[in-house]
Amino acid sequence: MIESKLTLDILSLFFHGEKDAEFFKKQIAHLTVSEIEYSGVGVFITFENDEKIYEYRAYSELKDIDFKNENRLTILDGIVIKNKELNIEASAMIHIEDGIIESIEIFNYNGFEYPESELENYEISQNWGNYNNKIIR
């Protein structure tokens, strides 16, 4: 189970409007954070999952592929995270491997240090397609 509000908000907002959104959203309940690695200007959040997650593998064209011999990595970009007090304007990317959510990468493109703790106050917005969805905490 994911306890971070920021991580859950990113995942929730990210898949709004995505072709296989219902599959991705069902995967979230089967994810736990296995590693958080701060890089100075961002953070990598890596997930592990339980076996039930494979019932919700996304991308219908991947359903019948034998993944033992083939690996497909997709990177979705489309979330902006802002915190004016900390001078953060960052992008969030989600790495999806074989239709399963694998990790989130956050990069502060303002060039300022990204804090080595959970952001409590932030604004995140979806910046792809015709969507202007926002979460403010």
N, C-alpha and C positions, 0 to 999 in steps of 0.2 A: 504494500500500500504506500502511495506517495503522500507525504505529509506537507510538503512545501506548497504554500499557496501560489507562489510565483510559478513554479513548475506546472501545477495543475491549471493555472490560468493560461499559460502559454499553450499547453496541449489542447485545452478546451477551445481557445480562440483560433488556434492554428488550423484546425480541421473544419472550421465552419465554411461550408461551400465546396469542400474537397469532394471529389467524385465518390470515394469510398469512406466518407466521414463516419458513417454508422459503425463500420468495422474498426476504424482507428479509435473511436470513442469507447467502444467495448473493450479494447485492449488495455486502456488506462487502468482498469481495476486489477489487471494481472501483472502490473509493473511494480517493481521496487527499485529504489535508487541503490546502485551497487558501488558507485564511486563518484566523487565530486572533486574535480581537479581545477584549481584556480591557476590562471596563466599570467596574472598581472593586469591584463587588459580585458579579461573575460573569464569564462568558466565553461568546463565540459561536464555535463551531467550524464552519466552512463547508467543504463537500466539493465536489470536482469528480469526474467519473467518466469511464470509457471507454465506448465504444459498446456493448460486450457487456452492460453492465448492463441494457439495455432488454429483454433476453431474460428477465430476472427481475423485471420490473415487477410490483408487488404489486397487490392488489385485483382479483380476477377480473372484477368488474363493469366495470373500466376497460380491459380488454384490447382491446376493439374500438373505443374512442373515438379520434377524430382530435384529438390534443392541440394541433394548430397553432392551432385556434380556441377551445380550451377549456382552462382551467387549474383544477386542483383542488388545494387545499392542505389538508393534515391535520396537526394538531399532536397528538402523543401525549405524555401526561404520566404519569409513574408510577415514577420512580426517585428515591430519596433518597440523597444523598452526605453522609457524616459524617467529620469529622476533629476530634477533641476538642482537640488541641494548638493548632490554628489557629482554633478556634471556628467551624468550618464545619458548617452543616446546610443543605444546598442541595438544590434540586430540579433535575432534568434533564428537558428536553423535547426531543423529536425532531420536526423539521419534515420532512414528506414532501410532495413536490410531484409530482402525476400518478403516484403509486405508486412514486416513487424517493426514497431518503433524500437530503435536501439539507443539513441542518445539525443541530447540537445546541446548545441554549441551557442554560447552567447559571446559576442564580441563588441566591446565598447569602441565604436569608431570615432569618438571624440578624442581618443588618445590618452584619456585619463585612467588612472587605476580603477579597476573594478573591485569592489569590496569583497573580502573573503568571509562574507556572512550573507545570510538571507536578506534580500531587500524587503523592507516592510512597507515602504511607501513607493508607489510607482504608477506609471500609466503605460499600459501596453495597447498597441493598436495593430490591427490587421491591415497590411498595406499591399494587398494583391487583389486582382479582379476588381469588381465594383463594390467591394466591401469596405465599410468604414466602421467596423465594430471596434469597441474600446472597452477596456476594464481599467478603472481607476481605484487604487487602494491607498 
